[in-house]
Amino acid sequence: MHATLAKFGYGPGTVFEDEHWAVVVRAAQPTLGAVVLIAKREVEAFGDLTPDEGAALPAMAARIALAQAGVSQPQRVNYLMLMMVDRHVHFHVIPRYEQARAWRGRSFPDAGWPGVPELGAAVTLDADGVAQMVRDLRDALNGTTLGG
């Protein structure tokens, strides 16, 4: 497992994955339902993805959209590929919305709306919160009604 997968909690924080990509809950949630889409192979340049890795991206994005729709009902979704600190190919997938969202008794504003997401203005989930977010995103993906 490469460092970026480990840093973002691959394993316990994984919502779903395929042969090439893993979708992991961000413990630091700049908006409700934020995840990281991480290439599982140790690759450091977007242009170095294999054709199969690239071809898998639309299906992963569609599944992420379905899961996030069930949790945060975003108005838009931003994919940020920064790779400055964590060098392996990955996208921060940030749901965007004008009005704050509530989840399990907590408020999740979108501090950057309608501009650039403010990644530093995040609500931090503990291990139990990450596990619950994983369950809720999976439930949304599977069409299960979420608890409040």
C-alpha positions in Angstrom: 0.0 0.0 0.0 1.4 3.4 -0.9 1.6 6.4 1.4 -1.4 8.3 0.0 -3.7 5.3 0.5 -2.4 4.8 4.0 -2.7 8.5 4.9 -6.4 8.8 3.9 -7.4 5.6 5.7 -7.6 2.9 3.0 -9.2 -0.1 4.6 -11.5 1.2 7.4 -12.3 4.4 5.6 -12.9 2.7 2.2 -16.4 3.2 0.8 -15.9 1.1 -2.3 -13.1 0.2 -4.7 -12.3 -1.5 -8.0 -9.2 -3.0 -9.4 -7.6 0.5 -10.0 -9.2 3.0 -7.6 -10.3 3.3 -4.0 -12.8 5.8 -2.7 -12.0 6.7 0.9 -13.8 9.1 3.4 -11.9 12.2 4.2 -11.7 12.5 8.0 -11.4 16.3 7.5 -14.7 17.1 5.9 -14.7 20.5 4.2 -18.2 19.7 3.2 -20.5 16.8 4.1 -19.6 13.5 2.2 -16.1 14.6 1.0 -14.1 11.6 -0.2 -10.8 10.9 -1.9 -10.6 8.9 -5.1 -7.1 7.4 -5.0 -5.2 5.4 -7.7 -4.3 2.1 -6.1 -1.1 1.7 -8.2 1.8 3.8 -7.1 1.7 6.4 -9.9 2.7 10.1 -9.5 1.6 11.7 -12.7 -1.9 11.8 -14.2 -0.5 11.2 -17.6 1.1 8.0 -16.5 -2.2 6.3 -15.8 -2.8 3.2 -17.9 -5.7 3.2 -20.4 -7.5 0.8 -18.1 -7.1 3.1 -15.1 -8.3 6.1 -17.1 -11.3 4.2 -18.5 -12.4 3.2 -15.0 -12.7 6.8 -13.8 -16.2 7.6 -15.2 -17.8 4.6 -13.5 -16.1 5.5 -10.2 -17.3 9.1 -10.5 -20.9 7.9 -11.2 -20.8 5.8 -8.0 -19.4 8.7 -6.0 -22.1 11.0 -7.3 -24.8 8.5 -6.3 -23.4 8.0 -2.8 -22.9 11.7 -2.2 -26.4 12.5 -3.5 -27.9 10.3 -0.8 -25.8 11.9 2.0 -25.4 15.6 1.2 -27.6 16.4 -1.9 -24.8 18.6 -3.4 -25.6 21.3 -6.0 -22.2 20.7 -7.6 -19.2 18.5 -7.1 -15.6 19.6 -7.3 -12.8 17.2 -8.2 -9.5 18.6 -7.0 -6.2 17.0 -8.1 -3.6 18.9 -6.1 -0.8 16.3 -5.4 1.5 18.8 -3.7 1.8 17.1 -0.3 0.5 13.6 -1.2 2.2 12.8 -4.5 0.3 9.8 -5.7 -2.5 10.3 -8.2 -5.7 11.2 -6.3 -8.7 13.5 -6.4 -10.4 15.2 -3.5 -14.1 14.9 -4.3 -15.9 17.8 -2.6 -19.7 18.1 -2.6 -20.7 21.7 -2.9 -23.8 23.4 -1.6 -25.0 26.9 -0.7 -26.8 26.1 2.6 -25.2 24.1 5.4 -26.0 20.4 5.6 -26.8 18.6 8.9 -25.6 15.1 9.6 -26.0 13.2 12.8 -26.4 16.3 14.9 -23.6 18.3 13.3 -23.6 21.2 10.9 -21.4 21.1 7.7 -21.3 24.5 6.0 -19.6 25.0 2.6 -17.3 27.8 3.7 -16.1 28.5 0.2 -19.4 28.6 -1.6 -19.6 29.7 -4.4 -15.9 30.0 -4.9 -13.0 27.6 -4.3 -13.6 25.0 -1.5 -12.0 25.9 1.8 -10.3 22.7 2.6 -9.0 24.1 5.9 -12.5 24.9 7.1 -13.3 21.3 7.8 -15.4 19.4 10.3 -13.1 16.6 11.6 -14.6 13.1 12.0 -13.1 10.8 14.6 -12.8 7.0 13.8 -16.4 6.3 14.7 -17.6 9.2 12.5 -15.5 8.0 9.6 -17.0 4.5 10.0 -20.5 6.0 10.2 -19.9 8.1 7.0 -18.6 5.0 5.2 -21.8 3.1 6.2 -24.0 6.1 5.2 -22.3 6.5 1.8 -22.6 2.8 1.2 -26.3 2.8 2.2 -26.9 5.7 -0.2 -25.1 3.9 -3.0 -27.3 0.9 -2.3 -30.5 2.9 -2.2 -31.0 2.4 1.6 -32.8 5.2 3.6 -30.3 6.9 5.9 -30.8 7.4 9.6 -30.5 10.9 11.1 
